[in-house]
């Protein structure tokens, strides 16, 4: 049963800061990395995004839940289940209203065993994280303060928790283009697969540590996913082998951008508080064209570490971090932002059209 919202609980951060509130959803405690998202809409998409695995998600928009939750299988779900470990909001709306809604946010979290915390000052929490940096935290029912003991989820194999277990092939939903994509599933959002299928691609997803045989495929796409990219050692090794073979175009999205950089010999680093929003401005370093993007990542590529032959393709206009890389002469390229959006602006969806063009041309 959904909660009444009258049970006390609190969010405690690793630096000792405490934010008291009221619980909803499931009423069992949780812990993880505390992050924030500044989007005004999109809580079903964000909560089911595998990139949020291991994280307690704070939504900065003050009213959450007002349009309820759609039925499972709708295109607002990015995976079959909630991936975030917990949810923190300012005000939970229980009287939801939307033509596609079948249940409340409270009911949905409760049914999936995910705890929520409402009634806290999310503005103060966000400002604290912006000043101190992303940190570990926990949501605890009641008022007692047991010893803080939270393990960093980024040190574990989060991608292994969200990757597919075996290869799966999806047929095109648009006119068949003849293109066949091998998609390395590191926690792939469903909308990435939809974006390829509607363009006439057949898509075969494989687990993140799967041996990559590009025979019979037009291109390889490295998906988004959670955690520290350096943990995905098998994926990095396999992608490096693909690059050395040079037999097929390779593209990447979000975590895929970081994995491509590591496979090429570059390095990544952890951002102070990550990029999780729907309004990040990124500039194409070649054309000067700016796109507004949807993002969700906590790590970035070190531009100084990129080896010869590689260059920064996109940069973030807020902090100048790398938002895309590409090889100068070979068909290898990736973006750090989410061109499929969902939710978010559609400015960068041309990424998929570029991938199509590159696959048609081939090596």
C-alpha positions as CSV (number, residue, x, y, z in Angstrom):
1,X,0.0,0.0,0.0
2,X,1.2,3.6,-0.6
3,X,2.3,5.5,2.3
4,X,0.4,8.3,4.1
5,X,3.3,10.7,4.0
6,X,3.1,11.1,7.8
7,X,6.0,8.9,8.8
8,X,9.1,10.9,9.7
9,X,12.5,10.3,8.0
10,X,15.6,12.1,7.0
11,X,18.3,12.4,4.4
12,X,21.8,12.4,5.9
13,X,24.9,13.3,3.8
14,X,28.4,12.0,4.4
15,X,29.5,15.4,5.7
16,X,26.9,15.1,8.5
17,X,24.3,17.5,7.0
18,X,20.7,16.3,7.8
19,X,17.5,17.1,6.0
20,X,14.4,15.9,7.8
21,X,11.1,15.2,6.0
22,X,8.3,12.7,5.5
23,X,8.5,9.4,3.8
24,X,6.4,8.0,0.9
25,X,6.7,5.1,-1.4
26,X,8.3,2.1,0.3
27,X,9.2,2.7,3.9
28,X,12.6,0.9,4.1
29,X,15.8,2.9,4.2
30,X,18.3,3.2,1.4
31,X,21.7,4.7,0.6
32,X,23.7,5.8,-2.4
33,X,25.2,8.8,-4.2
34,X,23.0,11.8,-3.8
35,X,22.5,13.8,-7.0
36,X,20.1,16.4,-8.3
37,X,18.2,16.9,-11.6
38,X,16.9,20.4,-12.5
39,X,14.3,19.2,-15.1
40,X,10.7,20.5,-14.7
41,X,9.2,17.3,-16.2
42,X,10.3,13.7,-16.8
43,X,10.3,11.9,-13.5
44,X,9.1,8.6,-15.0
45,X,11.9,8.8,-17.6
46,X,14.5,9.8,-15.0
47,X,13.6,7.2,-12.4
48,X,13.7,4.4,-15.0
49,X,17.0,5.6,-16.6
50,X,19.7,2.9,-15.9
51,X,22.2,5.8,-15.6
52,X,20.7,6.6,-12.2
53,X,21.6,3.1,-10.8
54,X,23.1,3.4,-7.4
55,X,21.9,7.0,-6.9
56,X,19.4,8.9,-4.7
57,X,17.8,11.3,-7.0
58,X,16.8,14.8,-5.9
59,X,14.4,16.7,-8.2
60,X,14.7,20.5,-7.9
61,X,11.3,21.3,-9.4
62,X,9.0,21.9,-6.3
63,X,5.9,20.0,-7.4
64,X,6.5,16.3,-8.3
65,X,3.8,13.7,-9.1
66,X,1.1,16.0,-10.5
67,X,0.7,14.0,-13.8
68,X,1.0,10.6,-12.2
69,X,2.6,7.6,-13.8
70,X,1.6,5.9,-17.1
71,X,1.1,2.2,-17.6
72,X,4.2,0.0,-17.9
73,X,5.4,-0.3,-21.5
74,X,4.6,3.3,-22.4
75,X,7.4,5.3,-24.2
76,X,8.0,7.4,-21.1
77,X,9.8,4.4,-19.5
78,X,13.5,3.9,-20.2
79,X,13.7,0.5,-18.7
80,X,11.3,-2.0,-17.1
81,X,11.8,-0.8,-13.5
82,X,12.9,2.1,-11.3
83,X,16.6,2.2,-11.3
84,X,17.3,5.0,-8.7
85,X,17.7,3.8,-5.1
86,X,15.6,6.7,-3.7
87,X,13.8,9.9,-4.5
88,X,13.9,13.3,-2.8
89,X,11.3,16.0,-3.5
90,X,10.0,19.2,-2.0
91,X,6.3,18.6,-2.4
92,X,4.7,15.3,-3.5
93,X,1.4,15.7,-5.4
94,X,-0.9,12.8,-4.6
95,X,-4.0,14.1,-6.6
96,X,-2.5,13.4,-10.0
97,X,-4.2,14.2,-13.3
98,X,-3.2,13.1,-16.9
99,X,-5.0,11.2,-19.6
100,X,-2.3,8.5,-19.6
101,X,-1.9,8.2,-15.8
102,X,-2.9,4.9,-14.2
103,X,-1.4,5.4,-10.7
104,X,0.3,8.0,-8.4
105,X,4.0,8.4,-8.0
106,X,3.6,7.3,-4.4
107,X,1.9,4.1,-5.5
108,X,4.5,3.4,-8.1
109,X,7.5,3.8,-5.8
110,X,5.7,1.6,-3.2
111,X,5.0,-1.2,-5.7
112,X,8.7,-1.3,-6.6
113,X,10.2,-1.1,-3.1
114,X,11.7,2.4,-3.6
115,X,11.7,4.9,-0.8
116,X,10.9,8.6,-1.2
117,X,11.4,11.6,1.0
118,X,9.2,14.8,0.8
119,X,9.0,18.1,2.6
120,X,12.6,19.0,2.6
121,X,14.2,22.2,1.2
122,X,15.5,20.8,-2.1
123,X,16.9,24.3,-2.9
124,X,19.1,24.2,0.2
125,X,20.1,20.6,-0.6
126,X,21.0,21.5,-4.2
127,X,23.0,24.5,-3.2
128,X,24.9,22.4,-0.6
129,X,25.8,19.8,-3.2
130,X,26.8,22.5,-5.7
131,X,29.2,24.0,-3.1
132,X,30.5,20.8,-1.5
133,X,30.2,18.4,-4.5
134,X,28.2,15.2,-5.0
135,X,28.4,13.0,-2.0
136,X,27.2,9.8,-0.5
137,X,24.0,9.8,1.6
138,X,21.2,7.8,3.0
139,X,17.4,8.0,3.6
140,X,16.5,6.7,7.1
141,X,13.0,6.1,8.5
142,X,12.4,7.5,12.0
143,X,14.6,9.8,14.1
144,X,17.4,7.6,15.3
145,X,20.9,8.3,14.0
146,X,22.8,5.1,13.6
147,X,26.4,5.3,12.5
148,X,26.9,6.5,8.9
149,X,28.3,3.7,6.9
150,X,27.6,4.0,3.2
151,X,29.6,2.4,0.4
152,X,30.4,4.3,-2.8
153,X,28.3,2.6,-5.5
154,X,30.7,3.9,-8.2
155,X,33.3,1.4,-6.9
156,X,31.0,-1.5,-7.8
157,X,30.0,-2.9,-11.2
158,X,26.8,-0.9,-11.7
159,X,26.8,-1.6,-15.4
160,X,26.7,-5.3,-14.7
161,X,23.5,-4.8,-12.8
162,X,21.7,-3.1,-15.7
163,X,23.1,-4.6,-18.8
164,X,21.1,-7.2,-20.9
165,X,21.8,-10.8,-20.1
166,X,21.9,-12.1,-23.6
167,X,21.7,-10.8,-27.2
168,X,18.3,-9.5,-28.3
169,X,17.4,-8.3,-31.8
170,X,14.8,-5.6,-32.5
171,X,13.3,-5.1,-36.0
172,X,12.8,-1.7,-37.6
173,X,9.7,0.2,-37.0
174,X,10.3,2.6,-39.9
175,X,11.0,1.8,-43.5
176,X,13.8,-0.8,-43.5
177,X,17.1,1.0,-44.3
178,X,19.1,-2.2,-44.4
179,X,21.3,-0.9,-41.6
180,X,22.1,-3.3,-38.8
181,X,23.4,-1.9,-35.5
182,X,25.3,-3.8,-32.9
183,X,24.4,-2.0,-29.6
184,X,26.6,-2.6,-26.6
185,X,24.2,-2.4,-23.7
186,X,25.8,-0.7,-20.7
187,X,22.4,0.3,-19.4
188,X,20.8,1.5,-22.6
189,X,17.8,3.8,-22.5
190,X,14.9,2.4,-24.4
191,X,14.5,5.6,-26.4
192,X,18.0,5.1,-28.0
193,X,16.8,1.8,-29.4
194,X,13.5,3.5,-30.6
195,X,15.5,6.3,-32.3
196,X,17.4,3.7,-34.3
197,X,14.4,1.5,-35.1
198,X,12.3,4.4,-36.4
199,X,15.1,5.2,-38.8
200,X,14.8,1.8,-40.3
201,X,17.6,0.0,-38.4
202,X,17.6,-3.5,-37.1
203,X,19.2,-3.3,-33.6
204,X,20.9,-6.2,-31.8
205,X,21.8,-5.4,-28.1
206,X,24.5,-7.4,-26.4
207,X,25.8,-7.4,-22.8
208,X,28.5,-4.9,-21.9
209,X,31.2,-7.5,-21.6
210,X,30.2,-9.5,-24.7
211,X,32.9,-10.3,-27.2
212,X,32.2,-7.9,-30.1
213,X,32.0,-9.5,-33.6
214,X,30.9,-6.8,-36.0
215,X,30.5,-9.2,-38.9
216,X,27.2,-8.6,-40.7
217,X,26.7,-5.2,-38.9
218,X,26.7,-1.8,-40.4
219,X,27.9,0.0,-37.2
220,X,28.5,-0.4,-33.4
221,X,26.9,1.9,-30.8
222,X,28.1,2.2,-27.2
223,X,25.2,3.0,-25.0
224,X,24.8,5.2,-21.9
225,X,25.0,3.6,-18.4
226,X,25.8,4.3,-14.7
227,X,28.9,4.7,-12.6
228,X,32.6,5.0,-13.2
229,X,33.6,4.0,-16.8
230,X,37.0,2.7,-15.7
231,X,35.1,-0.2,-14.0
232,X,34.1,-1.6,-17.4
233,X,37.4,-3.1,-18.2
234,X,36.1,-5.8,-20.5
235,X,34.1,-3.3,-22.5
236,X,37.1,-1.0,-22.9
237,X,39.3,-3.9,-24.1
238,X,36.7,-5.1,-26.6
239,X,36.1,-1.6,-28.0
240,X,39.9,-1.1,-28.3
241,X,40.0,-4.3,-30.4
242,X,37.2,-3.0,-32.6
243,X,39.1,0.3,-33.2
244,X,42.3,-1.5,-34.0
245,X,40.5,-3.7,-36.5
246,X,38.9,-0.7,-38.1
247,X,36.2,-2.7,-39.9
248,X,33.1,-0.9,-38.8
249,X,31.9,2.7,-37.8
250,X,31.7,3.2,-34.0
251,X,29.6,5.7,-32.1
252,X,28.9,6.3,-28.5
253,X,26.4,8.1,-26.2
254,X,27.1,9.3,-22.6
255,X,29.0,6.5,-20.9
256,X,29.7,5.3,-24.4
257,X,31.6,8.5,-25.0
258,X,33.8,7.9,-21.9
259,X,34.4,4.2,-22.9
260,X,35.5,5.3,-26.4
261,X,38.0,7.7,-24.9
262,X,39.4,5.1,-22.5
263,X,39.6,2.5,-25.3
264,X,41.5,5.1,-27.4
265,X,44.0,5.6,-24.6
266,X,42.5,8.7,-23.0
267,X,41.5,9.3,-19.3
268,X,38.3,10.2,-17.5
269,X,37.7,12.0,-14.2
270,X,34.8,12.5,-11.7
271,X,32.9,15.8,-12.0
272,X,32.3,17.8,-8.8
273,X,28.5,17.5,-9.0
274,X,27.8,16.0,-12.5
275,X,25.5,17.2,-15.2
276,X,21.9,16.2,-14.7
277,X,19.4,18.5,-16.4
278,X,17.6,19.2,-19.7
279,X,19.1,22.6,-20.5
280,X,22.9,22.1,-20.9
281,X,24.3,24.2,-23.8
282,X,27.0,22.5,-25.9
283,X,28.9,23.9,-28.8
284,X,30.3,22.1,-31.8
285,X,33.9,23.1,-31.8
286,X,34.1,22.9,-35.6
287,X,31.0,24.8,-36.7
288,X,30.3,27.0,-33.7
289,X,26.7,25.6,-33.6
290,X,25.1,25.4,-30.2
291,X,22.6,22.8,-29.1
292,X,20.6,22.6,-25.9
293,X,20.9,19.1,-24.5
294,X,19.6,16.6,-21.9
295,X,22.3,15.1,-19.7
296,X,22.9,12.6,-16.9
297,X,26.5,11.8,-16.1
298,X,29.0,12.2,-13.2
299,X,32.3,11.6,-15.1
300,X,33.9,13.4,-18.0
301,X,36.8,12.9,-20.5
302,X,40.1,14.6,-19.9
303,X,40.7,16.5,-23.1
304,X,44.5,16.7,-22.6
305,X,44.6,12.9,-22.5
306,X,43.2,12.3,-25.9
307,X,45.8,10.6,-28.1
308,X,47.0,11.7,-31.5
309,X,44.3,11.6,-34.2
310,X,41.5,12.4,-31.7
311,X,39.9,15.8,-31.0
312,X,37.2,17.4,-28.9
313,X,34.0,17.6,-30.9
314,X,31.6,19.3,-28.4
315,X,32.2,21.3,-25.3
316,X,29.9,22.3,-22.5
317,X,29.4,26.1,-22.5
318,X,28.9,26.2,-18.7
319,X,32.1,24.6,-17.6
320,X,34.0,23.8,-20.8
321,X,34.1,20.1,-20.1
322,X,34.2,17.6,-23.0
323,X,30.7,16.8,-24.5
324,X,31.9,14.9,-27.5
325,X,34.9,13.4,-29.2
326,X,35.8,12.1,-32.6
327,X,38.6,10.7,-34.7
328,X,39.9,13.0,-37.4
329,X,40.2,10.4,-40.1
330,X,38.2,7.3,-39.0
331,X,34.4,6.9,-38.4
332,X,34.6,6.9,-34.6
333,X,32.7,9.6,-32.8
334,X,30.6,10.0,-29.6
335,X,28.7,12.6,-27.5
336,X,28.4,12.9,-23.8
337,X,24.9,14.3,-23.8
338,X,21.7,12.4,-24.7
339,X,20.6,13.0,-28.3
340,X,17.5,10.8,-27.8
341,X,16.5,13.3,-25.0
342,X,13.3,11.8,-23.5
343,X,12.9,14.0,-21.6
344,X,14.6,17.1,-22.9
345,X,15.1,19.2,-26.0
346,X,15.3,17.6,-29.4
347,X,18.2,19.8,-30.7
348,X,20.8,17.1,-30.9
349,X,18.8,14.2,-32.5
350,X,20.8,14.8,-35.7
351,X,23.4,12.6,-34.1
352,X,21.4,9.5,-35.1
353,X,21.1,10.9,-38.7
354,X,24.9,11.3,-38.8
355,X,25.3,7.8,-37.5
356,X,23.1,6.6,-40.4
357,X,25.1,8.5,-42.9
358,X,28.4,7.1,-41.6
359,X,27.0,3.6,-41.7
360,X,25.9,4.0,-45.3
361,X,29.4,5.2,-46.3
362,X,31.1,2.5,-44.2
363,X,34.8,2.3,-43.6
